[in-house]
Amino acid sequence: MTVSFIELLIYAGGIFILFITPGPVWVAIVARTLSGGFHAAWPLALGVVVGDIIWPFLAIIGVTWVVGTFSGFMTILRWIACLIFMFMGVSLIRNANNEIHQNNRLTKPGASAGFFAGLAVILSNPKAILFYLGILPGFFDLTQVSDIDILAILAISAFVPFAGNCVLSLMVTQAQHLLNSPTALRRAHIVSGILLIIVGIIIPLT
């Protein structure tokens, strides 16, 4: 492997911070758990996993081609990743009082409905690949990654949010309180925003 354990650990931390930022899928996990328990929630989380593998894989392939064509592009991408995290952090803090809007299509009952809803919500967002195109070069030198490195990156991209969604489902009582409390939701946004800014600062230093 050319990717170090520290690089993978920092990346996993960045993905985890993004996960704890409340969003539509986060809300859907809670809603499905309330309506059908953990068995209703994990299929949606599994559907999201598919996109969490596809988008970063396509991003790695795309960045590798671009970097191979344009020398010095890796440095530019690293600073872009830095700015993306800091921008997301500032945006979260500025909009900390905004409520999360629930997508009812994500809460239809049934395991297959949950899986395909999770798959649809992640694959229907073309901005996801742009996100990975922006952040992955901030964590790894994609000109040097091996097949094993790519598998490790994809595994982290998929496992961290999947595990987080499953834990969230199991802690649905506390999560429901958080979603229904404007003060608690505002604090979650502010904390997540600060952490994202910290990740953005760390990226150019690693």
Contacts in CASP RR format, 6 or more apart in sequence:
PFRMAT RR
TARGET T0000
AUTHOR 0000-0000-0000
METHOD contacts of the structure
MODEL  1
MTVSFIELLIYAGGIFILFITPGPVWVAIVARTLSGGFHAAWPLALGVVV
GDIIWPFLAIIGVTWVVGTFSGFMTILRWIACLIFMFMGVSLIRNANNEI
HQNNRLTKPGASAGFFAGLAVILSNPKAILFYLGILPGFFDLTQVSDIDI
LAILAISAFVPFAGNCVLSLMVTQAQHLLNSPTALRRAHIVSGILLIIVG
IIIPLT
1 146 0 8 1.000
1 148 0 8 1.000
1 149 0 8 1.000
1 152 0 8 1.000
2 141 0 8 1.000
2 144 0 8 1.000
2 145 0 8 1.000
2 146 0 8 1.000
2 149 0 8 1.000
3 140 0 8 1.000
3 145 0 8 1.000
3 149 0 8 1.000
3 152 0 8 1.000
3 153 0 8 1.000
6 206 0 8 1.000
7 139 0 8 1.000
7 140 0 8 1.000
7 206 0 8 1.000
8 152 0 8 1.000
8 153 0 8 1.000
8 156 0 8 1.000
10 139 0 8 1.000
10 199 0 8 1.000
10 202 0 8 1.000
10 206 0 8 1.000
11 139 0 8 1.000
11 140 0 8 1.000
11 153 0 8 1.000
11 156 0 8 1.000
12 156 0 8 1.000
12 160 0 8 1.000
13 160 0 8 1.000
13 199 0 8 1.000
14 85 0 8 1.000
14 196 0 8 1.000
14 199 0 8 1.000
15 156 0 8 1.000
15 157 0 8 1.000
15 160 0 8 1.000
15 161 0 8 1.000
16 160 0 8 1.000
16 164 0 8 1.000
17 192 0 8 1.000
17 195 0 8 1.000
17 196 0 8 1.000
17 199 0 8 1.000
18 161 0 8 1.000
18 196 0 8 1.000
19 160 0 8 1.000
19 161 0 8 1.000
19 164 0 8 1.000
19 165 0 8 1.000
20 188 0 8 1.000
20 192 0 8 1.000
21 92 0 8 1.000
21 188 0 8 1.000
21 189 0 8 1.000
21 192 0 8 1.000
21 193 0 8 1.000
21 196 0 8 1.000
22 100 0 8 1.000
22 178 0 8 1.000
22 179 0 8 1.000
22 185 0 8 1.000
22 188 0 8 1.000
22 189 0 8 1.000
22 192 0 8 1.000
23 100 0 8 1.000
24 100 0 8 1.000
24 101 0 8 1.000
24 102 0 8 1.000
24 103 0 8 1.000
24 106 0 8 1.000
24 121 0 8 1.000
25 44 0 8 1.000
25 48 0 8 1.000
25 106 0 8 1.000
25 118 0 8 1.000
25 121 0 8 1.000
25 122 0 8 1.000
25 165 0 8 1.000
26 100 0 8 1.000
26 165 0 8 1.000
26 168 0 8 1.000
27 100 0 8 1.000
27 102 0 8 1.000
27 103 0 8 1.000
27 179 0 8 1.000
28 44 0 8 1.000
28 102 0 8 1.000
28 103 0 8 1.000
28 106 0 8 1.000
28 107 0 8 1.000
28 117 0 8 1.000
28 118 0 8 1.000
28 121 0 8 1.000
29 41 0 8 1.000
29 44 0 8 1.000
29 45 0 8 1.000
29 165 0 8 1.000
29 168 0 8 1.000
29 169 0 8 1.000
29 175 0 8 1.000
30 168 0 8 1.000
30 169 0 8 1.000
30 172 0 8 1.000
30 175 0 8 1.000
30 176 0 8 1.000
30 179 0 8 1.000
31 102 0 8 1.000
31 106 0 8 1.000
31 107 0 8 1.000
32 40 0 8 1.000
32 41 0 8 1.000
32 44 0 8 1.000
32 106 0 8 1.000
32 107 0 8 1.000
32 114 0 8 1.000
32 169 0 8 1.000
33 40 0 8 1.000
33 41 0 8 1.000
33 169 0 8 1.000
33 172 0 8 1.000
34 172 0 8 1.000
34 176 0 8 1.000
35 107 0 8 1.000
35 109 0 8 1.000
36 109 0 8 1.000
37 169 0 8 1.000
37 172 0 8 1.000
38 166 0 8 1.000
38 169 0 8 1.000
38 170 0 8 1.000
39 111 0 8 1.000
40 109 0 8 1.000
40 110 0 8 1.000
40 111 0 8 1.000
40 114 0 8 1.000
41 165 0 8 1.000
41 166 0 8 1.000
41 169 0 8 1.000
41 172 0 8 1.000
42 165 0 8 1.000
42 166 0 8 1.000
42 169 0 8 1.000
43 110 0 8 1.000
43 111 0 8 1.000
43 112 0 8 1.000
43 113 0 8 1.000
43 114 0 8 1.000
43 115 0 8 1.000
44 106 0 8 1.000
44 114 0 8 1.000
44 115 0 8 1.000
44 117 0 8 1.000
44 118 0 8 1.000
44 165 0 8 1.000
45 118 0 8 1.000
45 161 0 8 1.000
45 162 0 8 1.000
45 164 0 8 1.000
45 165 0 8 1.000
45 166 0 8 1.000
45 169 0 8 1.000
46 115 0 8 1.000
46 162 0 8 1.000
47 114 0 8 1.000
47 115 0 8 1.000
47 116 0 8 1.000
47 117 0 8 1.000
47 118 0 8 1.000
47 119 0 8 1.000
47 122 0 8 1.000
48 118 0 8 1.000
48 119 0 8 1.000
48 121 0 8 1.000
48 122 0 8 1.000
48 161 0 8 1.000
48 162 0 8 1.000
48 165 0 8 1.000
49 158 0 8 1.000
49 161 0 8 1.000
49 162 0 8 1.000
50 119 0 8 1.000
50 122 0 8 1.000
50 123 0 8 1.000
51 119 0 8 1.000
51 122 0 8 1.000
51 123 0 8 1.000
51 128 0 8 1.000
52 122 0 8 1.000
52 157 0 8 1.000
52 158 0 8 1.000
52 161 0 8 1.000
52 162 0 8 1.000
53 154 0 8 1.000
53 157 0 8 1.000
53 158 0 8 1.000
54 123 0 8 1.000
55 122 0 8 1.000
55 128 0 8 1.000
55 129 0 8 1.000
55 131 0 8 1.000
55 132 0 8 1.000
55 157 0 8 1.000
56 132 0 8 1.000
56 136 0 8 1.000
56 153 0 8 1.000
56 154 0 8 1.000
56 157 0 8 1.000
57 150 0 8 1.000
57 154 0 8 1.000
58 129 0 8 1.000
58 132 0 8 1.000
59 129 0 8 1.000
59 132 0 8 1.000
59 133 0 8 1.000
59 134 0 8 1.000
59 136 0 8 1.000
60 132 0 8 1.000
60 136 0 8 1.000
60 142 0 8 1.000
60 145 0 8 1.000
60 150 0 8 1.000
60 153 0 8 1.000
62 133 0 8 1.000
63 77 0 8 1.000
63 133 0 8 1.000
63 136 0 8 1.000
63 137 0 8 1.000
63 142 0 8 1.000
64 142 0 8 1.000
64 143 0 8 1.000
64 145 0 8 1.000
66 73 0 8 1.000
67 73 0 8 1.000
67 74 0 8 1.000
67 77 0 8 1.000
67 137 0 8 1.000
67 142 0 8 1.000
67 143 0 8 1.000
68 143 0 8 1.000
74 137 0 8 1.000
74 141 0 8 1.000
74 142 0 8 1.000
74 143 0 8 1.000
77 133 0 8 1.000
77 134 0 8 1.000
77 137 0 8 1.000
77 138 0 8 1.000
78 137 0 8 1.000
78 138 0 8 1.000
78 203 0 8 1.000
78 204 0 8 1.000
79 204 0 8 1.000
80 134 0 8 1.000
80 137 0 8 1.000
81 134 0 8 1.000
81 135 0 8 1.000
81 136 0 8 1.000
81 137 0 8 1.000
81 138 0 8 1.000
81 139 0 8 1.000
81 200 0 8 1.000
81 203 0 8 1.000
82 138 0 8 1.000
82 200 0 8 1.000
82 201 0 8 1.000
82 203 0 8 1.000
82 204 0 8 1.000
83 200 0 8 1.000
84 131 0 8 1.000
84 134 0 8 1.000
84 135 0 8 1.000
84 200 0 8 1.000
85 135 0 8 1.000
85 196 0 8 1.000
85 197 0 8 1.000
85 199 0 8 1.000
85 200 0 8 1.000
85 203 0 8 1.000
86 196 0 8 1.000
86 197 0 8 1.000
86 200 0 8 1.000
86 201 0 8 1.000
88 193 0 8 1.000
88 196 0 8 1.000
89 192 0 8 1.000
89 193 0 8 1.000
89 194 0 8 1.000
89 196 0 8 1.000
89 197 0 8 1.000
90 193 0 8 1.000
90 197 0 8 1.000
92 189 0 8 1.000
92 190 0 8 1.000
92 192 0 8 1.000
92 193 0 8 1.000
92 196 0 8 1.000
93 189 0 8 1.000
93 190 0 8 1.000
93 193 0 8 1.000
93 194 0 8 1.000
95 189 0 8 1.000
96 185 0 8 1.000
96 186 0 8 1.000
96 187 0 8 1.000
96 189 0 8 1.000
96 190 0 8 1.000
97 182 0 8 1.000
97 186 0 8 1.000
98 189 0 8 1.000
99 182 0 8 1.000
99 185 0 8 1.000
100 179 0 8 1.000
100 185 0 8 1.000
103 121 0 8 1.000
105 117 0 8 1.000
105 120 0 8 1.000
106 114 0 8 1.000
106 117 0 8 1.000
106 118 0 8 1.000
106 121 0 8 1.000
107 117 0 8 1.000
108 114 0 8 1.000
108 117 0 8 1.000
122 128 0 8 1.000
132 157 0 8 1.000
136 142 0 8 1.000
136 153 0 8 1.000
138 203 0 8 1.000
139 203 0 8 1.000
139 206 0 8 1.000
140 149 0 8 1.000
140 153 0 8 1.000
145 153 0 8 1.000
168 175 0 8 1.000
177 184 0 8 1.000
178 184 0 8 1.000
178 185 0 8 1.000
178 188 0 8 1.000
179 185 0 8 1.000
END
